[in-house]
Amino acid sequence: MSINNDFSYLSNNNYGGRVGRRMRRNKNNIVKGQYFLIYFLTLCLLVSLLFNIKGFKKSINISDRIQDQESTELSAFSMEEASNSSKSGVFSGTNEELQQLIASDDISWCFLDLKTGEKVGNNIDKEMQIASLSKLSVLYVVMSQIKEDKMDWEDEIVFKSEDYTTGSGILQETIEEGDSYSIRELCRLLLEKSDNISYRMLMRTIGQDVVKEKLNAEGMSIRFDDGNYMSASSVALLLKKIWELVISGKNNFAEVLGWMASSSYRNGIPAALSSGCLAANKEGNISGSVLADSAIILAPCPYILVIITNGIDDDEGYGIIHSITETFNNKDLSFSKSLDL
């Protein structure tokens, strides 16, 4: 029996036989499969983008609003007028009792014009208890270290038992030792929920002494001693530093204003502003002891407002915060059109 040793029909140049036809079919199937895979991955990418657009909407709108403020010539509130009127009663139109409260040692407030850097207020350099406004200090150091490439938004911090605490926030309900969270997520919870565990995890990672040294080196003062203490002037400058990082347009810092504007604690300054004005705020509250609010307010003349009350009950404290906020809001500092967030 002779065996045909001619295998030329299997060569790349000869697809005439059954094997050749099978090879052609396999090749075509592979090509079709590759095209299908590319199509499928593209479709998945488009769907993913569509679902994520909504999540970024707030920070995008805030970023657009910042650009509008930088590029548009807007009439500024006269700081000379504010300074003069503060001596003779910037709160003209309010009752006499409120006038006395505003001038009391239990109340500190600071208005800072982000265009000119000028400020006006009462007891602006007096050290006051600030409660959760201290969370802005660790936020600023995180942002600074991200800018300097010492940290990244996606770096993860592992929860330790020493980080656990109660009070404001949501992590206390579910977190377990060994759980890890990105710096971005911790900062988001820090601002949206005033999350105490997020604050402790970030502060442990950075170091309380590093935070104090950073603020002191840049003209601010903070004290962690049986409470958190800053002056209204220092808090205002701290918010100004955060604002400057945001408007740099780098490192997705515009997200920070979106998180602040999405805070669960909006009963202070934001509640007293007109509908056309956006406040990115951080509130601090120890019921019956400390009530404070601070905000970057996006208006034709963007400004910062910090109001701190100590030893005043919450109802009275919110009344004072609203009256001070409304005074500046009535100076026609708000946008004529509302923000679509």
Secondary structure by P-SEA (a helix, b strand, c coil): cccccccccccccccccaaaaaaaaaaaaaaaaaaaaaaaaaaaaaaaaaaacccaaaaaaaaaaaaaaaccccccccaaaaaaaaaacccccccaaaaaaaacccbbbbbbcccccccccccccccccccccaaaaaaaaaaaaaaaccccccbbbbbcccccccccccccccccccccccaaaaaaaacccccaaaaaaaaaaacaaaaaaaaaaacbbbbbccbbbbcaaaaaaaaaaaaaaaaccccccaaaaaaaaaccccccccccccccccccbbbbbccccbbbbbbbccccccbbbbbbbccccaaaaaaaaaaaaaaaaaccccccccccc
